[in-house]
Amino acid sequence: MHSLAQAASPYGRGFLEKRMDEHSRTLINRLASEHALDLDGYEYLIAHADAAVAAELAVHAVAVRQEVYGTDVFARGLIEFSSYCKNDCYYCGLRAGNRECERYRLTPEQIQECADTGYELGFRTFVLQSGEDPYWSDDALCSIVRTLKDRHPDCAVTLSVGERSRESYAALHDAGADRYLLRHETADPDHYARLHPPRMSFERRMQCLEWLRELGFAVGVGFMVGSPGQTSATLAVDLKFVERFKPEMCGIGPFIPHHATPFAAEPAGTLELTCLLLSIIRLIHPPVLLPATTALGTIDPQGRERGILAGANVVMPNLSPGDVRAKYLLYDNKICTGEEAAECRGCLGARMLGIGYQLVVDRGDPAE
């Protein structure tokens, strides 16, 4: 099976305009009605994707999203509070082996100040994200979560701090954390091994996701689109995993290389394939909270709008202090590193209105 990361891939040049074949039409109709396909069905849709297939999927996905969430777009206030990471993932600019990375940690007081600012701007969900930084003990993180919930009891707190023990997750949930984002990166064990050093374990990642679900978190998974070694077949496995796990959130975005990683010379993923997969995921699990990511906006000036029009319903403006944003670079050329929080939210609000949607002041809980 061809690699979607190869420069020769048609996805790298955008989808071709041509008539949709009847098997693709049949698969799309089945997916829209049954919310499931077999692996061969997912693989076929991806391998035969073109502009007509993408447009048909988007029509169905937007209709489903409209039925569940209307035209509301939920804003999550992202607080990137530490750029330290013990891992050495081959795709990430925060990897421990990157000696160029400027490391920082916000203080608990700075984190609360970011949340206070966000609350005044209308955010009702805060996403606390960091590298896997051992500095942050359970006690420290639990204290931050409790304080944030005490100050803003009508808000949801989402954590994205990587793999931890079941006991750690339980403590964080007891402290008041509502949601947890842990991208699975790929549901194919062999592909996982290509993206990560040997000491990182696919089985461990999946175990963490099961623990989070058992403990009562709203759980977010996700993967990069166009990562090195990814194929139509591996993406089909990802979609089947989403179908089985039914995450409350699913964050996908194009792979974008970082110059200080082993994948520096690899081609980026594409807007077209990412949007196609957003539509498919919406049809697989209609209530899913589906971000139009910053990475989409990085590879295309209209990327986030295109993501919403493909079925997404979440955006994540950055609330981190301006002097650290450029230091939290998972990939090169990340957008919005110089904006103030109010400017960032205002810009996104205007962008959403421009395509017929509106940012709402709401926790944006997953629909039943």
C-alpha positions as CSV (number, residue, x, y, z in Angstrom):
1,M,0.0,0.0,0.0
2,H,1.3,3.4,-0.9
3,S,2.5,5.7,1.8
4,L,0.4,8.9,2.2
5,A,3.5,10.7,3.3
6,Q,5.3,10.2,0.0
7,A,5.8,13.2,-2.2
8,A,4.4,11.2,-5.1
9,S,1.1,10.7,-3.4
10,P,-1.9,12.5,-5.1
11,Y,-2.9,13.8,-1.7
12,G,0.1,16.1,-1.7
13,R,-1.3,17.9,-4.8
14,G,-4.9,18.1,-3.6
15,F,-7.8,15.9,-4.6
16,L,-8.4,15.5,-8.3
17,E,-11.7,16.6,-9.7
18,K,-13.4,13.6,-11.2
19,R,-16.7,11.7,-11.1
20,M,-17.2,9.7,-7.9
21,D,-17.3,5.9,-8.5
22,E,-20.4,4.0,-7.4
23,H,-18.6,1.9,-4.7
24,S,-17.5,5.1,-2.9
25,R,-21.1,6.4,-3.1
26,T,-22.4,3.1,-1.6
27,L,-19.8,3.2,1.2
28,I,-20.6,6.8,2.1
29,N,-24.4,6.1,2.2
30,R,-23.7,3.1,4.4
31,L,-21.4,5.1,6.7
32,A,-24.0,7.9,7.0
33,S,-26.8,5.4,8.0
34,E,-24.9,2.8,10.0
35,H,-22.0,4.8,11.4
36,A,-19.6,2.0,10.6
37,L,-17.7,0.3,7.8
38,D,-15.4,-2.7,7.7
39,L,-11.6,-2.1,7.3
40,D,-11.8,-2.6,3.6
41,G,-14.5,0.0,3.3
42,Y,-12.5,2.6,5.2
43,E,-9.4,1.8,3.2
44,Y,-11.2,2.1,-0.1
45,L,-12.7,5.5,0.7
46,I,-9.3,6.8,1.7
47,A,-7.4,5.3,-1.3
48,H,-10.0,6.5,-3.8
49,A,-10.5,9.9,-2.3
50,D,-11.1,12.8,-4.7
51,A,-12.9,16.1,-4.6
52,A,-16.3,14.5,-5.3
53,V,-15.9,12.0,-2.5
54,A,-14.7,14.7,0.0
55,A,-17.6,16.9,-0.9
56,E,-20.2,14.2,-0.5
57,L,-18.7,13.1,2.9
58,A,-18.7,16.8,4.0
59,V,-22.4,17.2,3.1
60,H,-23.4,14.2,5.2
61,A,-21.0,15.2,8.1
62,V,-22.3,18.8,8.3
63,A,-25.9,17.6,8.3
64,V,-25.1,15.2,11.2
65,R,-23.1,17.9,13.1
66,Q,-26.0,20.3,12.6
67,E,-28.5,17.9,14.0
68,V,-26.4,17.3,17.2
69,Y,-24.7,20.7,17.7
70,G,-26.3,23.2,15.3
71,T,-23.9,25.9,14.1
72,D,-22.3,26.3,17.5
73,V,-18.5,26.1,17.7
74,F,-16.9,25.5,21.1
75,A,-13.8,27.4,22.1
76,R,-11.2,25.7,24.4
77,G,-8.7,27.9,26.1
78,L,-5.3,26.3,25.6
79,I,-2.7,26.8,28.3
80,E,0.7,25.2,27.3
81,F,2.3,25.2,30.8
82,S,5.5,23.2,30.3
83,S,7.7,22.5,27.3
84,Y,9.8,19.9,29.1
85,C,9.3,16.3,28.0
86,K,11.0,13.1,28.9
87,N,10.0,11.4,25.7
88,D,11.9,11.3,22.3
89,C,9.0,10.9,19.8
90,Y,10.5,11.2,16.4
91,Y,8.0,13.8,15.1
92,C,7.8,16.2,18.0
93,G,9.8,19.5,18.5
94,L,9.5,19.1,22.2
95,R,11.4,15.8,22.2
96,A,14.0,15.3,24.9
97,G,16.7,15.0,22.3
98,N,16.1,18.5,20.8
99,R,18.8,20.7,22.3
100,E,17.5,23.7,20.5
101,C,14.2,23.8,22.3
102,E,13.8,26.6,24.8
103,R,12.3,25.0,27.9
104,Y,10.0,26.7,30.3
105,R,7.5,26.0,33.0
106,L,4.7,28.3,34.1
107,T,4.1,28.7,37.8
108,P,0.7,27.7,39.2
109,E,0.0,31.4,39.6
110,Q,0.7,32.0,35.9
111,I,-1.6,29.1,35.0
112,Q,-4.4,30.6,37.1
113,E,-3.9,34.0,35.6
114,C,-4.2,32.6,32.1
115,A,-7.5,30.9,33.1
116,D,-8.8,34.1,34.7
117,T,-8.1,36.0,31.5
118,G,-9.8,33.3,29.5
119,Y,-12.8,33.4,31.7
120,E,-13.3,37.1,31.1
121,L,-13.1,36.4,27.4
122,G,-15.8,33.9,27.5
123,F,-14.0,30.6,27.7
124,R,-15.7,27.9,29.8
125,T,-13.2,25.0,29.1
126,F,-9.5,25.2,29.8
127,V,-7.0,22.7,28.3
128,L,-3.9,22.4,30.4
129,Q,-1.3,20.9,28.1
130,S,2.4,20.0,28.5
131,G,5.1,17.6,27.5
132,E,5.5,14.6,29.7
133,D,7.3,16.5,32.4
134,P,8.1,14.5,35.6
135,Y,8.4,17.8,37.5
136,W,4.7,17.9,37.8
137,S,3.7,15.5,40.6
138,D,0.2,14.4,41.3
139,D,0.0,16.8,44.2
140,A,1.1,19.7,42.1
141,L,-1.3,19.0,39.3
142,C,-4.2,18.2,41.6
143,S,-3.7,21.5,43.4
144,I,-3.8,23.4,40.1
145,V,-7.0,21.7,39.1
146,R,-8.7,22.2,42.4
147,T,-7.8,25.9,42.4
148,L,-9.0,26.4,38.9
149,K,-12.3,24.6,39.6
150,D,-12.7,26.6,42.9
151,R,-12.2,29.9,41.0
152,H,-14.4,28.9,38.0
153,P,-16.8,26.2,39.1
154,D,-18.9,26.5,35.9
155,C,-15.9,25.5,33.8
156,A,-14.5,22.2,32.5
157,V,-10.9,21.4,33.0
158,T,-9.2,19.2,30.4
159,L,-5.7,17.8,30.9
160,S,-3.2,16.7,28.3
161,V,-0.1,15.7,30.1
162,G,0.6,12.2,28.6
163,E,1.0,8.8,30.1
164,R,0.7,8.4,33.8
165,S,-0.3,5.6,36.3
166,R,-3.9,4.6,36.9
167,E,-3.5,6.0,40.4
168,S,-2.4,9.3,39.0
169,Y,-5.3,9.5,36.7
170,A,-7.7,8.7,39.6
171,A,-6.2,11.4,41.7
172,L,-6.6,14.0,38.9
173,H,-10.2,13.0,38.3
174,D,-11.0,13.2,42.0
175,A,-9.4,16.7,42.1
176,G,-12.0,17.8,39.5
177,A,-10.5,17.2,36.1
178,D,-13.3,16.5,33.6
179,R,-11.6,15.5,30.4
180,Y,-8.3,14.0,29.3
181,L,-6.7,14.2,25.9
182,L,-4.2,11.5,25.0
183,R,-3.6,11.1,21.3
184,H,-3.1,7.4,20.4
185,E,-1.1,8.7,17.4
186,T,-1.8,5.4,15.4
187,A,-3.8,2.3,16.2
188,D,-1.4,0.2,14.2
189,P,1.4,-1.3,16.5
190,D,4.0,-1.4,13.7
191,H,3.3,2.1,12.7
192,Y,3.5,3.2,16.3
193,A,7.0,1.7,16.5
194,R,8.1,3.7,13.5
195,L,7.0,7.0,15.1
196,H,8.4,6.3,18.6
197,P,11.7,5.1,20.3
198,P,11.7,1.5,21.5
199,R,11.1,2.3,25.2
200,M,7.7,3.7,24.3
201,S,5.0,1.1,24.1
202,F,1.8,1.0,22.0
203,E,0.3,-1.4,24.6
204,R,1.0,1.1,27.4
205,R,-0.7,3.9,25.4
206,M,-3.8,1.8,24.8
207,Q,-3.9,0.8,28.5
208,C,-3.8,4.4,29.6
209,L,-6.8,5.2,27.4
210,E,-8.7,2.3,28.9
211,W,-7.9,3.5,32.4
212,L,-9.1,7.0,31.6
213,R,-12.4,5.6,30.3
214,E,-12.8,3.4,33.3
215,L,-12.2,6.3,35.7
216,G,-15.0,8.4,34.2
217,F,-13.1,11.0,32.2
218,A,-14.4,12.3,28.9
219,V,-11.6,10.9,26.8
220,G,-9.9,12.4,23.7
221,V,-7.8,10.4,21.2
222,G,-6.3,11.5,18.0
223,F,-3.6,11.0,15.3
224,M,-1.5,12.9,12.8
225,V,-2.6,12.7,9.1
226,G,0.3,12.0,6.7
227,S,2.8,10.9,9.3
228,P,5.8,8.9,8.0
229,G,4.9,5.4,7.1
230,Q,1.1,6.0,7.2
231,T,-1.0,4.3,4.6
232,S,-4.6,3.9,3.7
233,A,-4.5,0.6,5.6
234,T,-3.1,2.2,8.8
235,L,-5.7,5.0,8.6
236,A,-8.4,2.4,8.2
237,V,-7.2,0.8,11.5
238,D,-7.4,4.3,13.1
239,L,-11.0,4.8,12.0
240,K,-11.9,1.3,13.2
241,F,-10.4,2.2,16.6
242,V,-12.5,5.4,16.8
243,E,-15.6,3.4,15.9
244,R,-14.9,0.9,18.7
245,F,-13.7,3.3,21.4
246,K,-16.2,6.0,20.7
247,P,-14.1,8.8,22.2
248,E,-15.8,12.0,23.5
249,M,-13.1,14.0,21.6
250,C,-10.9,13.2,18.6
251,G,-8.1,15.5,17.6
252,I,-6.6,15.0,14.2
253,G,-4.4,17.3,12.3
254,P,-1.8,17.2,9.5
255,F,1.7,16.0,10.3
256,I,4.0,19.0,10.0
257,P,7.7,18.3,10.2
258,H,10.0,20.0,12.8
259,H,13.5,20.9,11.7
260,A,15.1,19.4,14.8
261,T,13.6,15.9,14.6
262,P,14.5,12.7,12.6
263,F,11.5,13.5,10.4
264,A,12.7,16.9,9.4
265,A,12.8,16.1,5.7
266,E,9.5,14.3,5.5
267,P,6.6,15.9,3.6
268,A,3.7,17.4,5.6
269,G,0.2,15.9,5.6
270,T,-2.5,17.7,3.6
271,L,-5.5,19.8,4.2
272,E,-7.6,17.7,1.8
273,L,-7.0,14.3,3.5
274,T,-7.4,15.8,7.0
275,C,-10.8,17.3,6.1
276,L,-11.9,14.1,4.5
277,L,-11.0,12.2,7.7
278,L,-12.8,14.8,9.8
279,S,-16.0,14.1,7.8
280,I,-15.6,10.4,8.2
281,I,-15.0,10.6,12.0
282,R,-18.1,12.8,12.4
283,L,-20.1,10.1,10.6
284,I,-18.6,7.3,12.6
285,H,-19.5,9.0,15.9
286,P,-22.0,11.9,15.6
287,P,-21.6,13.3,19.1
288,V,-17.8,13.5,19.0
289,L,-16.1,16.8,19.8
290,L,-13.9,17.4,16.8
291,P,-11.4,20.2,16.7
292,A,-10.3,22.2,13.6
293,T,-6.7,22.3,14.8
294,T,-4.0,24.9,14.8
295,A,-2.0,22.6,12.6
296,L,-4.8,22.9,9.9
297,G,-4.5,26.6,10.1
298,T,-0.8,26.4,9.8
299,I,-0.8,24.5,6.5
300,D,-3.5,26.6,5.0
301,P,-4.7,30.2,5.8
302,Q,-8.3,28.9,5.7
303,G,-7.5,25.6,7.3
304,R,-9.6,25.9,10.4
305,E,-12.6,27.2,8.4
306,R,-12.3,24.3,6.1
307,G,-12.2,21.9,9.0
308,I,-15.4,23.3,10.4
309,L,-17.0,23.0,7.0
310,A,-15.9,19.4,6.9
311,G,-17.7,18.6,10.2
312,A,-15.5,19.9,13.1
313,N,-17.0,21.9,15.9
314,V,-14.2,22.9,18.2
315,V,-11.4,25.5,18.0
316,M,-8.6,25.9,20.6
317,P,-7.3,29.5,20.9
318,N,-4.1,29.9,22.9
319,L,-4.2,31.5,26.3
320,S,-0.5,31.0,27.1
321,P,1.6,34.0,27.9
322,G,2.9,35.7,24.8
323,D,6.5,35.3,25.8
324,V,6.4,31.5,25.9
325,R,4.2,30.6,22.9
326,A,7.0,30.5,20.4
327,K,8.8,28.1,22.7
328,Y,6.1,25.4,22.6
329,L,6.7,24.3,19.0
330,L,5.6,20.8,18.2
331,Y,6.2,21.6,14.6
332,D,7.6,24.4,12.4
333,N,5.8,27.6,11.5
334,K,3.1,27.3,14.1
335,I,0.6,30.2,13.8
336,C,-0.7,32.5,16.4
337,T,2.5,32.6,18.5
338,G,2.5,36.4,18.6
339,E,-1.2,37.1,19.4
340,E,-2.7,38.2,22.6
341,A,-5.5,36.0,24.0
342,A,-8.2,38.5,23.3
343,E,-6.9,39.1,19.8
344,C,-6.7,35.4,19.1
345,R,-10.3,34.7,20.3
346,G,-11.6,37.8,18.4
347,C,-10.0,36.7,15.2
348,L,-11.4,33.2,15.4
349,G,-14.8,34.5,16.3
350,A,-14.8,36.7,13.2
351,R,-13.6,33.8,11.1
352,M,-16.4,31.5,12.3
353,L,-19.1,34.2,11.6
354,G,-17.6,34.5,8.1
355,I,-18.7,31.0,7.3
356,G,-22.0,31.0,9.1
357,Y,-21.0,29.6,12.5
358,Q,-20.6,31.2,16.0
359,L,-18.2,30.8,18.9
360,V,-20.4,30.3,22.0
361,V,-19.8,30.8,25.7
362,D,-20.3,27.3,26.8
363,R,-18.5,24.3,28.4
364,G,-19.2,22.4,25.2
365,D,-19.8,19.1,26.8
366,P,-20.2,16.1,24.5
367,A,-23.8,15.4,23.5
368,E,-25.4,12.3,24.8
